Amino acid sequence: MARKTSEAARAAKREIGRVTIIRLTVYYLVAGVLLLGLSAMLPQDAIDPATGQPPSDMHGALEWFRSQVAVFPTGTPRWLDALLQMVAAFLLVLPLAFAYVRTRTRIKFDHSLVQTVIVLPIVVTAILVVVRDSLALAFSLAGIVAAVRFRNNLKESGDAVYIFGSIGIGFASGIHAISVAAVLSIVFVVVELALWKFDFSAEFERTFARLCLPSGADLAELPRLPGDPPKAATPAGNGAGDDRMVLLRVYVDRVEDAQPVIEAVLARDAKRWTMEPVVAVANGPPVLTYRVRARKSVGMDGLRERLLREGAPHVVAADEPPPGA
């Protein structure tokens, strides 16, 4: 039962990964076409009118296309040009916010950071459009920023990377380097999703095993070679064959009513789970004990919350025993 559930969970995760990649690819294609069209229609500087057939070289063909579709051949008004760059920053930073939401659990999720990541590049773009090549305005801006202090403690140190990424997109958009902003957005999202997929925070043996082995394979499932050292004993509270499984005790009022609900939640939100024998506690509710490896997108805290919420009123409590218990 647990093995079938684990295989179904891996298949569901692969399907989610494929859908995520397809949606991001379609989004970048649509956003790229839209930004290329708007950039051609709203040129920053005056362009020379072109007549006749388009040149055969790529650069000449693009210049000819711009001259044909430009709404302001003598140069776009500054306010409209600034609006175009801010729209570009907004479109290119949305995938960063998506990657953050996709790779964070409920405990690690920070709502204010998502808003900051989306709004920050728009503001940075507007500031750079105002400052441009003015040294006096640049020093004035530095003085204003120095006078204002911002204090905020991030939940995760890795969240700072998203702040720097959004600032980079804002800088590139503000200096009319939309192509650079697009490359930064794509590379950032690809790297973040890859780090989340392969879980590079784990020990390096398992990390490289995930890179070399088929999807869903694990070092614990491989036969030990004759020259390999014996595996250390599994600490108390973890499941055999997977040291990332933890012991979860679920206190219920009636086993027959609570068990189907609990196992439905585990089948959906746990990557792997097995059930231990039922323990009847004297003068207390029955205890269902499971060895569980929660999904990274849910986490153990989120899993307990869902068990209590969806298992009510039959699920009384859920906890993890202390080490050695």
C-alpha positions as CSV (number, residue, x, y, z in Angstrom):
1,M,0.0,0.0,0.0
2,A,2.7,2.5,1.0
3,R,4.8,1.6,-2.0
4,K,1.9,2.2,-4.4
5,T,1.2,5.4,-2.7
6,S,4.8,6.5,-3.0
7,E,4.9,5.6,-6.7
8,A,1.6,7.6,-7.2
9,A,3.1,10.6,-5.4
10,R,6.3,10.5,-7.5
11,A,4.2,10.4,-10.7
12,A,2.1,13.3,-9.5
13,K,5.2,15.3,-8.7
14,R,6.6,14.6,-12.2
15,E,3.3,15.7,-13.7
16,I,3.4,18.9,-11.6
17,G,6.9,19.6,-12.8
18,R,6.0,19.2,-16.5
19,V,3.0,21.5,-16.1
20,T,5.2,24.1,-14.3
21,I,7.8,24.0,-17.1
22,I,5.1,24.3,-19.8
23,R,3.4,27.2,-18.2
24,L,6.6,29.1,-17.6
25,T,7.7,28.5,-21.2
26,V,4.4,29.7,-22.6
27,Y,4.5,32.8,-20.3
28,Y,8.0,33.8,-21.4
29,L,7.1,33.4,-25.0
30,V,4.0,35.5,-24.7
31,A,5.8,38.1,-22.6
32,G,8.7,38.2,-25.0
33,V,6.5,38.8,-28.1
34,L,4.6,41.5,-26.2
35,L,7.7,43.3,-25.1
36,L,9.4,43.1,-28.5
37,G,6.3,44.5,-30.1
38,L,6.0,47.4,-27.6
39,S,9.7,48.2,-27.8
40,A,9.4,48.5,-31.6
41,M,6.3,50.6,-31.4
42,L,7.7,52.9,-28.7
43,P,11.3,53.6,-29.6
44,Q,13.4,55.5,-27.0
45,D,15.1,57.8,-29.6
46,A,14.2,59.1,-33.1
47,I,14.6,56.5,-35.9
48,D,15.3,57.1,-39.6
49,P,12.4,56.3,-41.9
50,A,13.0,53.3,-44.1
51,T,11.6,52.6,-47.5
52,G,11.6,49.7,-49.9
53,Q,12.1,46.0,-49.0
54,P,13.7,44.9,-45.6
55,P,17.4,44.2,-45.7
56,S,18.6,40.6,-45.6
57,D,20.7,40.9,-42.4
58,M,19.0,40.5,-39.1
59,H,20.0,43.9,-37.6
60,G,18.8,45.8,-40.7
61,A,15.6,43.8,-40.8
62,L,14.8,44.7,-37.2
63,E,15.5,48.4,-37.8
64,W,13.3,48.3,-40.9
65,F,10.5,46.7,-38.9
66,R,10.8,49.3,-36.1
67,S,10.5,52.1,-38.7
68,Q,7.3,50.6,-40.1
69,V,5.5,50.1,-36.8
70,A,6.8,53.0,-34.7
71,V,4.0,55.1,-33.2
72,F,6.5,57.9,-32.3
73,P,9.2,58.0,-35.0
74,T,10.8,61.0,-33.4
75,G,11.1,59.4,-30.0
76,T,8.6,58.3,-27.4
77,P,7.6,60.8,-24.7
78,R,9.5,60.2,-21.5
79,W,6.6,59.3,-19.4
80,L,5.4,56.7,-21.9
81,D,8.9,55.3,-22.2
82,A,9.1,55.0,-18.4
83,L,5.8,53.2,-18.4
84,L,7.1,50.7,-21.0
85,Q,10.2,49.9,-18.9
86,M,8.1,49.5,-15.7
87,V,5.7,47.1,-17.5
88,A,8.7,45.1,-18.7
89,A,10.1,44.9,-15.2
90,F,6.7,43.8,-13.9
91,L,6.3,41.1,-16.5
92,L,9.8,39.7,-16.0
93,V,9.6,39.6,-12.2
94,L,6.4,37.7,-12.0
95,P,8.1,34.3,-12.7
96,L,10.5,35.1,-9.7
97,A,7.4,35.4,-7.4
98,F,6.0,32.2,-8.9
99,A,9.3,30.4,-8.2
100,Y,9.3,31.6,-4.6
101,V,5.7,30.5,-4.0
102,R,6.4,27.1,-5.6
103,T,9.5,26.3,-3.6
104,R,8.4,27.4,-0.1
105,T,6.4,25.6,2.5
106,R,3.7,27.3,4.5
107,I,6.1,27.8,7.4
108,K,8.8,29.4,5.3
109,F,6.4,31.4,3.1
110,D,6.5,35.2,3.6
111,H,3.6,37.2,2.1
112,S,5.4,40.5,2.4
113,L,8.4,39.2,0.5
114,V,6.2,38.3,-2.5
115,Q,4.8,41.8,-2.6
116,T,8.3,43.3,-2.3
117,V,9.7,41.1,-5.1
118,I,6.9,42.3,-7.4
119,V,6.9,46.0,-6.6
120,L,10.6,46.6,-6.0
121,P,11.8,46.3,-9.6
122,I,9.1,48.7,-10.8
123,V,10.3,51.3,-8.3
124,V,13.9,50.7,-9.2
125,T,13.1,51.2,-12.9
126,A,11.3,54.4,-12.2
127,I,14.2,55.8,-10.2
128,L,16.7,54.9,-12.9
129,V,14.6,56.6,-15.5
130,V,14.5,59.7,-13.4
131,V,18.2,59.7,-12.6
132,R,19.5,58.6,-16.0
133,D,22.9,60.4,-16.6
134,S,22.5,63.1,-14.0
135,L,25.2,62.9,-11.4
136,A,23.5,65.4,-9.1
137,L,20.3,63.4,-9.1
138,A,22.3,60.2,-8.3
139,F,23.9,61.8,-5.3
140,S,20.6,63.3,-4.1
141,L,19.0,59.8,-4.3
142,A,21.9,58.3,-2.3
143,G,21.4,60.9,0.4
144,I,17.7,60.2,0.6
145,V,18.2,56.5,0.8
146,A,20.9,56.9,3.5
147,A,18.5,59.0,5.6
148,V,15.8,56.3,5.5
149,R,16.5,53.0,7.3
150,F,14.7,49.8,6.5
151,R,14.7,47.0,9.0
152,N,13.3,43.6,8.2
153,N,14.3,40.1,9.3
154,L,13.8,37.6,6.5
155,K,12.5,34.1,7.5
156,E,15.1,32.4,5.3
157,S,18.5,33.6,4.3
158,G,17.8,32.4,0.8
159,D,15.0,34.9,0.5
160,A,17.6,37.7,0.1
161,V,18.5,36.2,-3.3
162,Y,15.0,37.1,-4.6
163,I,15.4,40.7,-3.4
164,F,18.7,41.0,-5.3
165,G,17.1,39.3,-8.4
166,S,14.2,41.7,-8.4
167,I,16.6,44.7,-8.1
168,G,18.7,43.4,-11.0
169,I,15.7,43.1,-13.2
170,G,14.7,46.7,-12.2
171,F,18.2,48.0,-13.0
172,A,18.3,46.3,-16.4
173,S,14.8,47.6,-17.3
174,G,15.7,51.1,-16.1
175,I,18.6,51.4,-18.4
176,H,16.6,50.0,-21.4
177,A,18.4,46.6,-21.3
178,I,15.2,44.5,-21.4
179,S,17.0,41.6,-23.0
180,V,19.4,41.5,-20.1
181,A,16.5,41.6,-17.7
182,A,14.8,38.7,-19.6
183,V,17.9,36.6,-19.5
184,L,18.3,37.3,-15.7
185,S,14.7,36.3,-15.1
186,I,14.9,33.0,-17.0
187,V,18.2,32.0,-15.5
188,F,17.1,32.8,-12.0
189,V,13.9,30.8,-12.3
190,V,15.6,27.8,-13.9
191,V,18.3,27.7,-11.2
192,E,15.9,28.1,-8.3
193,L,13.5,25.4,-9.5
194,A,16.5,23.1,-10.1
195,L,17.9,23.7,-6.6
196,W,14.4,23.0,-5.2
197,K,13.9,19.9,-7.3
198,F,17.3,18.3,-6.4
199,D,17.3,19.6,-2.8
200,F,21.0,20.7,-2.8
201,S,20.7,21.4,0.9
202,A,20.9,17.7,1.5
203,E,24.2,15.9,2.0
204,F,26.3,15.8,-1.1
205,E,26.0,12.0,-1.6
206,R,22.2,12.1,-2.0
207,T,22.5,15.3,-4.1
208,F,24.7,13.7,-6.7
209,A,22.7,10.5,-6.5
210,R,19.6,12.4,-7.6
211,L,21.6,13.8,-10.5
212,C,22.8,10.4,-11.7
213,L,20.0,8.1,-10.8
214,P,16.6,7.8,-12.4
215,S,13.8,10.0,-11.1
216,G,12.5,8.9,-7.7
217,A,15.6,6.6,-7.0
218,D,17.3,6.9,-3.7
219,L,20.6,5.8,-2.2
220,A,18.8,3.7,0.4
221,E,17.2,1.6,-2.4
222,L,20.6,0.7,-4.0
223,P,22.4,-2.6,-3.1
224,R,25.5,-2.1,-1.0
225,L,28.8,-2.9,-2.8
226,P,31.2,-5.4,-1.1
227,G,33.7,-2.6,-0.4
228,D,31.2,-0.2,1.1
229,P,31.3,0.4,4.8
230,P,28.4,-0.9,6.8
231,K,25.5,1.5,7.2
232,A,25.1,3.1,10.6
233,A,22.1,2.2,12.7
234,T,19.0,4.2,12.0
235,P,18.3,6.6,14.9
236,A,15.1,6.2,16.8
237,G,12.1,7.9,15.3
238,N,13.1,7.4,11.7
239,G,11.9,4.8,9.2
240,A,14.1,2.0,8.0
241,G,15.5,2.5,4.6
242,D,14.9,6.3,4.6
243,D,16.5,8.4,7.3
244,R,14.3,11.4,6.3
245,M,11.2,9.7,7.6
246,V,10.0,10.8,11.0
247,L,7.7,9.2,13.6
248,L,4.3,10.9,13.7
249,R,1.8,10.0,16.5
250,V,-1.9,10.8,15.8
251,Y,-4.3,10.7,18.7
252,V,-7.9,9.7,17.7
253,D,-11.2,9.0,19.3
254,R,-12.2,6.0,17.2
255,V,-9.7,4.2,15.0
256,E,-12.2,2.9,12.5
257,D,-13.5,6.5,11.7
258,A,-10.1,8.3,11.9
259,Q,-7.8,5.9,10.0
260,P,-9.4,6.3,6.5
261,V,-9.2,10.1,6.7
262,I,-5.7,10.1,8.0
263,E,-4.4,7.8,5.4
264,A,-6.2,9.8,2.6
265,V,-4.3,13.0,3.8
266,L,-1.0,11.0,4.0
267,A,-1.5,9.6,0.5
268,R,-1.9,13.2,-0.9
269,D,0.5,15.2,1.2
270,A,3.3,12.7,2.2
271,K,5.9,11.5,-0.2
272,R,6.3,8.2,1.7
273,W,4.6,6.7,4.7
274,T,4.1,3.4,6.6
275,M,1.9,2.5,9.6
276,E,3.0,1.1,12.9
277,P,0.9,-1.1,15.1
278,V,-2.0,0.6,16.9
279,V,-1.3,1.4,20.5
280,A,-4.2,1.6,23.1
281,V,-3.4,4.1,25.8
282,A,-4.9,3.6,29.2
283,N,-7.3,6.4,30.2
284,G,-6.5,8.2,26.9
285,P,-7.4,8.2,23.2
286,P,-6.0,5.5,20.9
287,V,-2.7,6.4,19.0
288,L,-2.0,5.7,15.4
289,T,1.7,5.8,14.7
290,Y,3.1,6.4,11.2
291,R,6.6,6.9,9.8
292,V,6.2,9.8,7.4
293,R,8.3,11.7,4.9
294,A,6.2,14.8,4.1
295,R,6.4,16.6,0.8
296,K,8.7,19.5,0.7
297,S,5.9,21.8,-0.4
298,V,3.9,20.8,2.7
299,G,6.4,20.1,5.5
300,M,5.7,18.3,8.8
301,D,4.1,21.3,10.4
302,G,1.7,21.8,7.5
303,L,1.0,18.0,7.4
304,R,-0.1,18.1,11.1
305,E,-2.3,21.1,10.5
306,R,-4.1,19.3,7.6
307,L,-4.5,16.2,9.7
308,L,-6.1,18.1,12.5
309,R,-8.3,20.2,10.1
310,E,-9.5,17.5,7.8
311,G,-9.6,14.7,10.4
312,A,-11.8,16.7,12.9
313,P,-13.5,15.7,15.0
314,H,-12.0,12.2,15.1
315,V,-8.3,13.4,15.1
316,V,-7.6,14.8,18.5
317,A,-3.9,15.7,18.3
318,A,-0.7,14.9,16.3
319,D,2.8,15.2,17.4
320,E,6.4,13.9,17.0
321,P,7.9,12.0,19.9
322,P,11.2,13.4,21.3
323,P,14.4,11.6,20.2
324,G,14.9,8.4,22.1
325,A,11.3,8.1,23.2
